[in-house]
Amino acid sequence: MKRNMNRGRAGGFTLVEVLVVLALISLLMFFTVPGLKDVLKGSKLTQASDQIFQDMSIARQTAIKENVAVEVRFYKYPNPDSVATTQGEPITYSAYQIFRLRQDAERPTQYAAPRIAIPVMPQVRKIPTGVALVDSAKWSPLLKNTFMLQKQENVMGLVTGQRDTPADYVSFIIGPDGETSLDKSGAQQWFITLVQEEELRRASSNPENLQPNDFIMMQLDPFTANMRLYSPN
């Protein structure tokens, strides 16, 4: 009986041992959590670039496969979930949508008539929270291309709780042969750049001077609408 009681005591932990283990765990978390935070930020950038890359591929495939013009619109709007909004005013584009441009069936012979925009995807596509496009000629010349159409419209699904949200947008067209409506003179390459929103906010006074620690740049070929990804890491 006495031997069994001694065995039971030997299998337990003293208060000092428990405190030592907790201290070690706290120490490990102190050194690993900052690194984990950076990894999560990097994965957000990758997630955003993969999403845009795949959706641009869908836009190109839709234009070629269905023999129809496709419009890609990038939206700028006051996003309450974004830190890249200052005093209620947006400082970047944080959503996009892709449309088929169909001829009006009621006016089949009027080729100059405005086309009907039919969404390729059921909902507007938001760039993942925490990541944003840089709205500057240096980092995202695609958004500043003079060949881009610039308009405003009310968009459904941009802000939770709002049926329609007023938004500015710029857009370009992908033709049935895959060629875009962008400038093809070769004088400039057409890029968009993704960065962390917090870095963009810090540089909001002059995005041209932005020097991000991490970013992903996406190049669009104006002749084929294919995209390439570049990253410093």
C-alpha positions as YAML, in Angstrom:
chain: A
units: angstrom
residues:
- id: 1
  name: MET
  ca: [0.00, 0.00, 0.00]
- id: 2
  name: LYS
  ca: [2.79, 2.39, 0.90]
- id: 3
  name: ARG
  ca: [4.66, 1.47, -2.30]
- id: 4
  name: ASN
  ca: [1.62, 2.43, -4.49]
- id: 5
  name: MET
  ca: [1.30, 5.83, -2.82]
- id: 6
  name: ASN
  ca: [4.95, 6.62, -3.53]
- id: 7
  name: ARG
  ca: [4.44, 5.71, -7.19]
- id: 8
  name: GLY
  ca: [1.49, 8.10, -7.41]
- id: 9
  name: ARG
  ca: [3.53, 10.98, -6.03]
- id: 10
  name: ALA
  ca: [6.40, 10.25, -8.43]
- id: 11
  name: GLY
  ca: [4.09, 10.66, -11.46]
- id: 12
  name: GLY
  ca: [2.95, 14.22, -10.59]
- id: 13
  name: PHE
  ca: [4.43, 17.71, -11.20]
- id: 14
  name: THR
  ca: [5.51, 20.23, -8.63]
- id: 15
  name: LEU
  ca: [4.45, 23.86, -8.79]
- id: 16
  name: VAL
  ca: [8.01, 24.86, -9.69]
- id: 17
  name: GLU
  ca: [8.06, 22.47, -12.66]
- id: 18
  name: VAL
  ca: [4.75, 23.80, -13.97]
- id: 19
  name: LEU
  ca: [5.99, 27.39, -13.70]
- id: 20
  name: VAL
  ca: [9.20, 26.50, -15.55]
- id: 21
  name: VAL
  ca: [7.23, 24.90, -18.40]
- id: 22
  name: LEU
  ca: [4.94, 27.96, -18.68]
- id: 23
  name: ALA
  ca: [7.96, 30.25, -18.73]
- id: 24
  name: LEU
  ca: [9.52, 28.24, -21.55]
- id: 25
  name: ILE
  ca: [6.30, 28.33, -23.56]
- id: 26
  name: SER
  ca: [6.03, 32.11, -23.10]
- id: 27
  name: LEU
  ca: [9.64, 32.52, -24.21]
- id: 28
  name: LEU
  ca: [9.06, 30.46, -27.34]
- id: 29
  name: MET
  ca: [5.95, 32.46, -28.22]
- id: 30
  name: PHE
  ca: [7.85, 35.73, -27.72]
- id: 31
  name: PHE
  ca: [10.38, 34.75, -30.40]
- id: 32
  name: THR
  ca: [8.08, 32.91, -32.83]
- id: 33
  name: VAL
  ca: [4.89, 35.04, -32.93]
- id: 34
  name: PRO
  ca: [6.50, 38.06, -34.71]
- id: 35
  name: GLY
  ca: [7.91, 35.71, -37.33]
- id: 36
  name: LEU
  ca: [4.56, 33.98, -37.67]
- id: 37
  name: LYS
  ca: [2.91, 37.37, -38.21]
- id: 38
  name: ASP
  ca: [5.27, 38.09, -41.11]
- id: 39
  name: VAL
  ca: [4.53, 34.68, -42.60]
- id: 40
  name: LEU
  ca: [0.79, 35.34, -42.41]
- id: 41
  name: LYS
  ca: [1.25, 38.70, -44.11]
- id: 42
  name: GLY
  ca: [3.22, 37.06, -46.90]
- id: 43
  name: SER
  ca: [0.55, 34.42, -47.35]
- id: 44
  name: LYS
  ca: [-2.10, 37.16, -47.67]
- id: 45
  name: LEU
  ca: [-0.14, 38.74, -50.52]
- id: 46
  name: THR
  ca: [0.21, 35.36, -52.20]
- id: 47
  name: GLN
  ca: [-3.50, 34.65, -51.73]
- id: 48
  name: ALA
  ca: [-4.42, 38.00, -53.31]
- id: 49
  name: SER
  ca: [-2.08, 37.59, -56.28]
- id: 50
  name: ASP
  ca: [-3.25, 34.02, -56.91]
- id: 51
  name: GLN
  ca: [-6.87, 35.19, -56.86]
- id: 52
  name: ILE
  ca: [-6.29, 38.01, -59.36]
- id: 53
  name: PHE
  ca: [-4.09, 35.81, -61.56]
- id: 54
  name: GLN
  ca: [-6.74, 33.08, -61.75]
- id: 55
  name: ASP
  ca: [-9.58, 35.55, -62.38]
- id: 56
  name: MET
  ca: [-7.66, 37.30, -65.16]
- id: 57
  name: SER
  ca: [-7.09, 33.89, -66.73]
- id: 58
  name: ILE
  ca: [-10.84, 33.25, -66.55]
- id: 59
  name: ALA
  ca: [-11.49, 36.64, -68.20]
- id: 60
  name: ARG
  ca: [-9.13, 35.80, -71.07]
- id: 61
  name: GLN
  ca: [-10.51, 32.28, -71.51]
- id: 62
  name: THR
  ca: [-14.09, 33.60, -71.51]
- id: 63
  name: ALA
  ca: [-13.30, 36.13, -74.24]
- id: 64
  name: ILE
  ca: [-11.61, 33.57, -76.48]
- id: 65
  name: LYS
  ca: [-13.88, 30.59, -75.83]
- id: 66
  name: GLU
  ca: [-17.17, 32.50, -76.14]
- id: 67
  name: ASN
  ca: [-15.93, 34.87, -78.88]
- id: 68
  name: VAL
  ca: [-17.06, 37.89, -76.89]
- id: 69
  name: ALA
  ca: [-15.51, 41.09, -75.58]
- id: 70
  name: VAL
  ca: [-14.80, 40.98, -71.83]
- id: 71
  name: GLU
  ca: [-14.44, 44.04, -69.59]
- id: 72
  name: VAL
  ca: [-12.34, 44.05, -66.40]
- id: 73
  name: ARG
  ca: [-13.25, 46.79, -63.90]
- id: 74
  name: PHE
  ca: [-11.20, 47.82, -60.83]
- id: 75
  name: TYR
  ca: [-13.26, 49.57, -58.12]
- id: 76
  name: LYS
  ca: [-12.24, 52.29, -55.69]
- id: 77
  name: TYR
  ca: [-14.72, 52.94, -52.88]
- id: 78
  name: PRO
  ca: [-14.88, 53.77, -49.13]
- id: 79
  name: ASN
  ca: [-14.25, 50.36, -47.61]
- id: 80
  name: PRO
  ca: [-14.99, 50.29, -43.85]
- id: 81
  name: ASP
  ca: [-12.91, 47.10, -43.50]
- id: 82
  name: SER
  ca: [-9.83, 48.66, -45.06]
- id: 83
  name: VAL
  ca: [-7.10, 50.70, -43.36]
- id: 84
  name: ALA
  ca: [-6.38, 52.11, -46.83]
- id: 85
  name: THR
  ca: [-9.32, 54.48, -46.36]
- id: 86
  name: THR
  ca: [-8.55, 57.87, -44.85]
- id: 87
  name: GLN
  ca: [-11.33, 60.07, -43.43]
- id: 88
  name: GLY
  ca: [-13.92, 58.09, -45.37]
- id: 89
  name: GLU
  ca: [-12.10, 58.53, -48.68]
- id: 90
  name: PRO
  ca: [-10.54, 55.53, -50.47]
- id: 91
  name: ILE
  ca: [-6.88, 55.74, -51.41]
- id: 92
  name: THR
  ca: [-6.71, 52.57, -53.47]
- id: 93
  name: TYR
  ca: [-8.62, 50.03, -55.54]
- id: 94
  name: SER
  ca: [-9.76, 47.08, -53.45]
- id: 95
  name: ALA
  ca: [-12.26, 45.16, -55.62]
- id: 96
  name: TYR
  ca: [-12.91, 44.20, -59.23]
- id: 97
  name: GLN
  ca: [-15.45, 42.51, -61.48]
- id: 98
  name: ILE
  ca: [-15.38, 40.87, -64.91]
- id: 99
  name: PHE
  ca: [-18.17, 41.29, -67.48]
- id: 100
  name: ARG
  ca: [-19.15, 39.79, -70.81]
- id: 101
  name: LEU
  ca: [-20.14, 42.56, -73.22]
- id: 102
  name: ARG
  ca: [-23.09, 41.24, -75.22]
- id: 103
  name: GLN
  ca: [-24.80, 42.96, -78.11]
- id: 104
  name: ASP
  ca: [-28.35, 44.13, -77.42]
- id: 105
  name: ALA
  ca: [-30.61, 41.43, -78.87]
- id: 106
  name: GLU
  ca: [-33.31, 44.03, -79.53]
- id: 107
  name: ARG
  ca: [-30.91, 46.02, -81.73]
- id: 108
  name: PRO
  ca: [-28.91, 43.31, -83.52]
- id: 109
  name: THR
  ca: [-27.96, 45.48, -86.50]
- id: 110
  name: GLN
  ca: [-26.88, 48.53, -84.48]
- id: 111
  name: TYR
  ca: [-23.26, 47.59, -83.96]
- id: 112
  name: ALA
  ca: [-22.35, 50.94, -82.43]
- id: 113
  name: ALA
  ca: [-24.99, 50.60, -79.69]
- id: 114
  name: PRO
  ca: [-23.68, 50.17, -76.10]
- id: 115
  name: ARG
  ca: [-23.08, 46.57, -75.12]
- id: 116
  name: ILE
  ca: [-24.87, 44.91, -72.22]
- id: 117
  name: ALA
  ca: [-22.49, 44.03, -69.36]
- id: 118
  name: ILE
  ca: [-23.19, 40.57, -67.96]
- id: 119
  name: PRO
  ca: [-21.09, 39.47, -64.93]
- id: 120
  name: VAL
  ca: [-18.83, 36.49, -65.58]
- id: 121
  name: MET
  ca: [-18.75, 35.78, -61.82]
- id: 122
  name: PRO
  ca: [-21.83, 35.86, -59.59]
- id: 123
  name: GLN
  ca: [-20.39, 38.43, -57.17]
- id: 124
  name: VAL
  ca: [-17.94, 41.30, -57.20]
- id: 125
  name: ARG
  ca: [-14.45, 40.10, -56.28]
- id: 126
  name: LYS
  ca: [-12.81, 41.74, -53.26]
- id: 127
  name: ILE
  ca: [-9.08, 41.77, -52.73]
- id: 128
  name: PRO
  ca: [-8.38, 39.91, -49.43]
- id: 129
  name: THR
  ca: [-8.49, 42.15, -46.34]
- id: 130
  name: GLY
  ca: [-5.08, 43.48, -45.40]
- id: 131
  name: VAL
  ca: [-3.85, 43.70, -49.00]
- id: 132
  name: ALA
  ca: [-4.40, 46.48, -51.54]
- id: 133
  name: LEU
  ca: [-3.41, 47.66, -54.99]
- id: 134
  name: VAL
  ca: [-1.05, 50.63, -55.14]
- id: 135
  name: ASP
  ca: [-2.81, 53.45, -56.95]
- id: 136
  name: SER
  ca: [0.21, 55.19, -58.48]
- id: 137
  name: ALA
  ca: [1.78, 55.50, -61.91]
- id: 138
  name: LYS
  ca: [5.09, 54.19, -60.58]
- id: 139
  name: TRP
  ca: [3.80, 50.99, -58.98]
- id: 140
  name: SER
  ca: [0.60, 50.32, -60.95]
- id: 141
  name: PRO
  ca: [0.84, 51.99, -64.37]
- id: 142
  name: LEU
  ca: [-2.03, 49.80, -65.58]
- id: 143
  name: LEU
  ca: [-4.45, 51.72, -63.34]
- id: 144
  name: LYS
  ca: [-3.18, 55.03, -64.76]
- id: 145
  name: ASN
  ca: [-3.20, 54.01, -68.43]
- id: 146
  name: THR
  ca: [-4.93, 56.70, -70.51]
- id: 147
  name: PHE
  ca: [-6.53, 53.90, -72.51]
- id: 148
  name: MET
  ca: [-8.43, 52.79, -69.40]
- id: 149
  name: LEU
  ca: [-12.08, 53.74, -69.29]
- id: 150
  name: GLN
  ca: [-12.94, 55.83, -66.20]
- id: 151
  name: LYS
  ca: [-16.49, 55.88, -64.85]
- id: 152
  name: GLN
  ca: [-18.68, 55.70, -61.73]
- id: 153
  name: GLU
  ca: [-21.48, 53.30, -60.85]
- id: 154
  name: ASN
  ca: [-23.41, 51.85, -57.94]
- id: 155
  name: VAL
  ca: [-22.09, 48.36, -57.21]
- id: 156
  name: MET
  ca: [-23.91, 45.62, -55.31]
- id: 157
  name: GLY
  ca: [-22.02, 43.61, -52.71]
- id: 158
  name: LEU
  ca: [-19.08, 45.89, -52.00]
- id: 159
  name: VAL
  ca: [-20.01, 46.79, -48.40]
- id: 160
  name: THR
  ca: [-21.88, 44.52, -45.99]
- id: 161
  name: GLY
  ca: [-25.29, 45.98, -45.14]
- id: 162
  name: GLN
  ca: [-25.42, 48.21, -48.23]
- id: 163
  name: ARG
  ca: [-27.37, 47.14, -51.28]
- id: 164
  name: ASP
  ca: [-25.44, 49.44, -53.60]
- id: 165
  name: THR
  ca: [-22.21, 51.32, -52.98]
- id: 166
  name: PRO
  ca: [-21.07, 54.28, -55.14]
- id: 167
  name: ALA
  ca: [-17.68, 53.46, -56.63]
- id: 168
  name: ASP
  ca: [-15.23, 54.88, -59.13]
- id: 169
  name: TYR
  ca: [-13.71, 52.42, -61.53]
- id: 170
  name: VAL
  ca: [-11.21, 52.06, -64.34]
- id: 171
  name: SER
  ca: [-11.52, 49.28, -66.89]
- id: 172
  name: PHE
  ca: [-10.04, 47.71, -70.00]
- id: 173
  name: ILE
  ca: [-11.37, 45.31, -72.62]
- id: 174
  name: ILE
  ca: [-10.14, 41.86, -73.66]
- id: 175
  name: GLY
  ca: [-11.19, 41.03, -77.21]
- id: 176
  name: PRO
  ca: [-12.20, 37.60, -78.60]
- id: 177
  name: ASP
  ca: [-8.63, 37.14, -79.87]
- id: 178
  name: GLY
  ca: [-7.16, 37.82, -76.41]
- id: 179
  name: GLU
  ca: [-5.84, 41.26, -77.36]
- id: 180
  name: THR
  ca: [-6.58, 44.08, -74.91]
- id: 181
  name: SER
  ca: [-7.67, 47.68, -75.40]
- id: 182
  name: LEU
  ca: [-4.50, 48.92, -73.67]
- id: 183
  name: ASP
  ca: [-1.68, 50.87, -75.28]
- id: 184
  name: LYS
  ca: [0.55, 48.49, -77.26]
- id: 185
  name: SER
  ca: [3.27, 50.90, -78.34]
- id: 186
  name: GLY
  ca: [5.76, 49.17, -76.06]
- id: 187
  name: ALA
  ca: [6.77, 52.44, -74.43]
- id: 188
  name: GLN
  ca: [5.66, 51.16, -71.03]
- id: 189
  name: GLN
  ca: [4.94, 47.82, -69.39]
- id: 190
  name: TRP
  ca: [1.56, 47.37, -67.72]
- id: 191
  name: PHE
  ca: [1.84, 46.38, -64.05]
- id: 192
  name: ILE
  ca: [-0.29, 46.37, -60.93]
- id: 193
  name: THR
  ca: [1.33, 45.99, -57.51]
- id: 194
  name: LEU
  ca: [-0.04, 44.43, -54.34]
- id: 195
  name: VAL
  ca: [1.23, 45.53, -50.92]
- id: 196
  name: GLN
  ca: [0.15, 45.39, -47.29]
- id: 197
  name: GLU
  ca: [-2.55, 47.98, -46.58]
- id: 198
  name: GLU
  ca: [-0.71, 49.33, -43.54]
- id: 199
  name: GLU
  ca: [2.32, 50.16, -45.69]
- id: 200
  name: LEU
  ca: [0.11, 51.87, -48.24]
- id: 201
  name: ARG
  ca: [-1.58, 53.95, -45.54]
- id: 202
  name: ARG
  ca: [1.75, 55.14, -44.19]
- id: 203
  name: ALA
  ca: [2.67, 56.37, -47.67]
- id: 204
  name: SER
  ca: [-0.78, 57.75, -48.55]
- id: 205
  name: SER
  ca: [0.53, 61.31, -48.71]
- id: 206
  name: ASN
  ca: [2.68, 60.26, -51.67]
- id: 207
  name: PRO
  ca: [2.32, 56.64, -52.88]
- id: 208
  name: GLU
  ca: [5.03, 57.28, -55.47]
- id: 209
  name: ASN
  ca: [7.56, 57.22, -52.61]
- id: 210
  name: LEU
  ca: [6.29, 53.89, -51.29]
- id: 211
  name: GLN
  ca: [9.12, 51.52, -50.32]
- id: 212
  name: PRO
  ca: [7.36, 48.33, -49.20]
- id: 213
  name: ASN
  ca: [9.17, 45.56, -47.35]
- id: 214
  name: ASP
  ca: [7.26, 43.00, -49.39]
- id: 215
  name: PHE
  ca: [5.14, 43.23, -52.52]
- id: 216
  name: ILE
  ca: [3.96, 41.25, -55.54]
- id: 217
  name: MET
  ca: [3.96, 42.86, -58.97]
- id: 218
  name: MET
  ca: [1.74, 41.49, -61.75]
- id: 219
  name: GLN
  ca: [2.48, 42.26, -65.39]
- id: 220
  name: LEU
  ca: [-0.26, 42.16, -68.05]
- id: 221
  name: ASP
  ca: [0.65, 41.51, -71.68]
- id: 222
  name: PRO
  ca: [-1.53, 43.94, -73.73]
- id: 223
  name: PHE
  ca: [-1.36, 41.66, -76.80]
- id: 224
  name: THR
  ca: [-2.43, 38.40, -75.17]
- id: 225
  name: ALA
  ca: [-3.91, 39.38, -71.75]
- id: 226
  name: ASN
  ca: [-1.58, 36.86, -70.10]
- id: 227
  name: MET
  ca: [-0.15, 37.76, -66.68]
- id: 228
  name: ARG
  ca: [3.23, 37.22, -65.02]
- id: 229
  name: LEU
  ca: [4.04, 37.52, -61.31]
- id: 230
  name: TYR
  ca: [7.16, 39.06, -59.81]
- id: 231
  name: SER
  ca: [8.16, 39.19, -56.15]
- id: 232
  name: PRO
  ca: [11.38, 40.28, -54.40]
- id: 233
  name: ASN
  ca: [11.23, 37.23, -52.11]
...
